[in-house]
Amino acid sequence: MGATEASRGTNALIPTLQRPLVLPGVLLGVLLAGVPGVRYSGGEDAGRLDTTLAALVPMRHGAVALGGEALADLGDPVPIAVAMVVLAALAWWWRGGRGLAVALVAPGAAMLTTSLVLKPIVGRTRGHQLSFPSGHTTAVAAVAATAAILVLGAPALAPRVRRLVTAALALLVVAVGVSLVGRGYHYPTDVVGALGVILAVVPPAALVVDAFAGLGDESGAVADPDAAVADPDAVADLPTRRLPAAS
């Protein structure tokens, strides 16, 4: 592998060794969103699975209710907008143009898929509002998954640090999803469907950014002038400029 190719691999959002995992993740995401979406399409009542799972995480009173409400509110528009601005700034500073692009594209694509595509198509409601997939879960998980991609693809970080940060982001997403169920805002399958959207949209969005950035790297490649000077053969090929004779 040449130096140029190695540098491109280092800049990639999803390293080459991790790319084969994207397709199985997409297929799993389609199943997680598609199966309950078909099963509960046009409905309003909870299924047996929803009732069983929701009974495990009641958050109706006391400190548990307050904590669950705070976590559920993380998916509101204002916290998500702030999180996206912070993520975009950090991504630009840390990973350059690719980082900024994925921070802008991936979360937005996931949220639009949930709000403008799947919610109207599935038509499942709770409290007279479209509930599948969970928009709050999608928003939080989309930002967290994008941050995880930026972290996992960063060679400057130790593998242990990457795993710890990714695990913390995953725990945050789970806590928000559980809180939305425990507070009665969503059914468990709404949350599962949102996680399916994340798997199906966010990693492919990162691959698309990598692909376009790679095209830009190839088209914008220029020769290093210092390298030409260091190469005697290159120096011999350089055009000479004659100075005018003194009169």
N, C-alpha and C positions, 0 to 999 in steps of 0.2 A: 504494500500500500504506500503510495507516495505521500509526500508531506501535505500537499493540497487536499487530497482525499481524506487524510487523517484529520486535518483541521475541520473539514466539513462534518465528519462524523462526530467530532467533539461538540460542535455547535448544535447538533440535531436535538430537537425536543424529545423525541423518542429514539433512544439508541437502537442500533441495528439488531442487537440480540433480543431486544424486547418487542420488536415489531411483529413477529409471528403470533404474539399473544393478543394482538388487537382484534383479529378476525373472530376467534372464539369468544372474546369479550362482547363483540357486536352481536353475535348470534345469541349469547346468553341474555343480553339486554333486550333484544327483540322478543325473546320468550317471556322475560319478566314483565315487559310492558304489554305484549300482545295477548298472552293467555288470559290474565285477569281483565284486560280491556274488552275482549270478546265476551268473557263470562258475565261481566257486570254492565255491559253496554245498555244504555237507556234505563238503568235501574236506579233505585234510591235506597233500598234497604240493604243492611249489612248481610253478608253471607255467613255461613257457619264458621268459616275460617276467620273472618274478621271479628266475629263476636268472641271467639275463643281467645284470639291473640289480644284483643283490646282489654279483656278482663284481667290480663296479666299485668297491665301497667296503668292502673287508675291513678289519676292526678287531679283529684277534685277538691282537696282541702289542705290547709296548712302550708308549711314551707315547701312541700313537694309540689303543690299547685303553683306557688310563686316561681319556683325554679323552672318548672315545666313551661309556664307562660313566658318567662324570659328567653328560654331556648327557642320556643316556637316563634317568638317575635323576631328572631334573627333572620327569618325568611321574608320579612316585610320589605317593601320597596326601598325605604331609606337606608336601613343597614346594608342591604345588598348593593345599592348604588355606591355607598362609601367603601364597602369591601372591594368592589370592582375597580374603583379609582386607585385605591391603595395597591391592589394586586397589579394593575397595569403599570403604575409607577415603579414598583419593585422589579417587575419583570423586565421593564425597559432598562433599568439600571443594571440588573444582574445578567440578563440573557440577551440584551440588545433588541434588534428589530423582530426577531422570531418570538422572543418572549412577549413583547408588546402585542404582536399580532394574535398570538394564541390567547392572551388574556382578554382581548377584545372580542375575538371571534367565538371561541368555544363556549363560554358561559351564555352569551347571547343566543347562539344557535340552539343550545339545550332548552333555554327558557321559551324561545319562540316555538320550538317543537311541541313543548307541553301546552302552552297557552293558546296558540293559534291553530295547531293541527290536531293534537290528540284529544284535548278536552272537548272541542265541538264534535269531533267524530264519535268518540265514545259516548258522550252525553250522560255520564253517571253524575248524579247530584247528591248533595248532602246539605241540608238547610237551604234549599232552593238555589244553591250555587254549584257550578260544575266542580267536581272534586277529583276526577281521575285524569291524569296522574296529579299528585300533589305539587302545586306550584311552589310552595314554600320549600319543600324538600328538594325539588329540582334546582331552585336558585342557590340554596346553601351548598348542595352537593356539587353543582357545576363549578362554583368558585373553588371549593375544596379540591375537586378532582383536577382542575387546571393548575392549582398551586402544587399538587402532588406531582403532576407531570413535570413541572419546572424543577422541582426538587430532585426527583428520581433521575432526571437526565442531566444533572449538574455534576460533572466529574470532579469539581473542586471540593465537594463535600464527601466526607467519609461515608462508606456504605451504612455504618451503624446510624449515623445522623440522618441519612435519607430515610431509613426504615422507621426511625422514631418519629420523625416529622410526619411521614405518611400515615403511620398508625394513629397519631394524635388527630390528624384531619379526618380519618375514617371514624374515630370515636365521636368526634363532634357531629358528623353527619348522622350517625346512629342516634345520638342523644336528641338531636332536633327531630328526627323522625318519630322516635318514641314519645317525645313530648307532644307532638301534633296529634298522635293517637290518644295519649293519656288525657289530654285536655279536651278531646272530643271534636277536634276540627277535621280530622281525616280518618278514614278506615285504614287498617294496616296495608291492604292491597293497593291503596292509593300511593302509599309511601314506596312500596315495592315497585310499582309501575314507574315512579319517578327515578328510582335507582336504575331501572332498565333503560330509561332515556339517557341517563348519564353514560352508561356503558356503550350505548349505541351511537352517541353523538360526539362526546368530548375527545376520546382518543383518535377517532378518524379526523376530527377537525385539526388536531395537532399534526397528524400525518400530512394533511393538505397544506398546512403552513410550511412544514418541512419541504414538501415537494416544490412549492412556489419559491421558497427561499433558495433551494438548490438550483432552480433555473436562473435565478438572479445572480447567484454566485458564478455560474458558468458563463453567462452572457456578459457579466461585468468584470471578468478576470482580466488583469493587465499585467504586463511583464514588469519585473522589478528592475529598475534602471541600474541599481547598485550591482545586481547579479551580472548584468551585461558588462559592466566595467571590470568585474572580477574575472571574467572569462576572456582569455587572450584572443580566442577565435572570434568572439563577439566584437571585441575592440577592432579587430582587423576588418570586420564587415561594416563598421560605422562609417558614414560618409564624412569625408574630410572637408574642411572649410579653409580656403586659402585666404591669407591676409593680403590686402592690396599692397603692391610694391611701393616703397617710399619714394617720393618724387624729389 
